[in-house]
Amino acid sequence: MIGLDIDGRNRADADYKMLKAKFNLEHLFPEADVHIEITRHGYHVIGYGPCLPFDQECIVRSTLGDDRIRVKLDQYKKTIGSHNYNVLWTEKGGFTTYEVAPV
């Protein structure tokens, strides 16, 4: 499973990035079930399908436009032994989350 946090400078920019990410995710993983969630600053693009090794997943996420800081933080969390990565927040204030790619 791959989760992408797609933000833009404005809604039109975020729309374009989301469509590009969705198209590319579906092209790379035709068996994936791709869902789009609207966020305050953009979209969450979630591809439910085969799991990739962590390093490959980070490359795919970066290539498809996932938030660069989010990817870097996940790489750091992996090095310190955390299992809490590739999480997309549905509600930041109430700490409600759903984990996209369990490891």
C-alpha positions in Angstrom: 0.0 0.0 0.0 1.2 3.5 -0.8 -0.1 6.7 0.7 0.8 10.1 -0.8 0.2 13.5 0.7 -0.3 15.9 -2.2 -0.4 19.6 -1.5 -0.2 22.6 -3.8 0.4 26.3 -3.9 -3.3 26.6 -4.7 -6.2 24.3 -5.4 -5.6 24.2 -9.1 -1.9 23.2 -8.5 -3.0 20.5 -6.0 -5.6 19.2 -8.4 -3.0 18.8 -11.2 -0.5 17.1 -8.8 -3.3 14.8 -7.5 -4.4 13.7 -11.0 -0.8 13.1 -12.1 -0.1 11.1 -8.9 -3.3 9.1 -9.3 -2.6 8.3 -13.0 1.0 7.3 -12.4 0.1 5.2 -9.3 -2.6 3.3 -11.4 -0.1 2.9 -14.2 2.7 1.5 -12.0 0.4 -0.7 -10.0 -2.7 -1.6 -12.2 -3.9 -4.1 -9.5 -4.0 -1.3 -6.9 -7.3 0.1 -5.7 -6.7 3.9 -5.7 -8.7 6.2 -3.4 -8.6 10.0 -3.2 -9.3 11.9 0.0 -9.7 15.7 -0.1 -7.6 17.6 2.6 -7.4 21.2 3.6 -4.4 21.9 1.4 -4.6 19.2 -1.2 -5.3 15.4 -1.3 -4.4 12.1 0.1 -3.9 9.6 -2.8 -4.0 6.0 -1.4 -3.2 3.0 -3.4 -4.3 -0.3 -1.7 -2.3 -3.1 -3.3 0.9 -4.9 -3.0 3.4 -3.9 -0.3 6.9 -2.8 -1.3 10.1 -3.0 0.6 10.5 0.2 2.6 13.3 1.7 0.5 11.4 1.1 -2.8 8.3 2.5 -1.3 10.1 5.7 -0.4 11.4 6.0 -3.9 8.0 5.5 -5.4 6.4 8.0 -2.9 9.0 10.6 -3.7 8.7 10.1 -7.5 4.9 10.4 -7.4 5.0 13.7 -5.5 4.5 12.7 -1.8 5.5 15.5 0.7 9.3 15.4 0.7 9.5 16.2 4.5 7.1 13.4 5.2 9.2 10.9 3.3 12.4 12.1 5.0 10.7 11.8 8.5 9.6 8.3 7.7 13.2 7.4 6.7 14.5 8.8 10.0 11.8 6.9 11.9 12.8 3.7 10.2 16.5 4.2 11.2 15.5 4.7 14.9 13.3 1.6 14.9 9.9 3.2 14.9 7.0 1.4 13.2 4.8 4.5 13.0 5.4 5.7 9.4 3.5 6.3 6.2 0.6 7.6 8.3 -1.8 10.1 6.8 -3.6 12.2 9.3 -7.4 12.6 8.9 -7.7 14.9 11.8 -4.7 16.6 13.3 -6.3 18.2 16.4 -8.1 15.0 17.6 -5.1 12.8 16.6 -7.3 10.5 14.4 -5.2 8.7 11.9 -5.3 5.8 9.6 -2.1 3.9 8.8 -1.6 3.3 5.1 1.2 0.9 4.9 1.7 -1.4 7.9 5.1 -3.0 8.2 
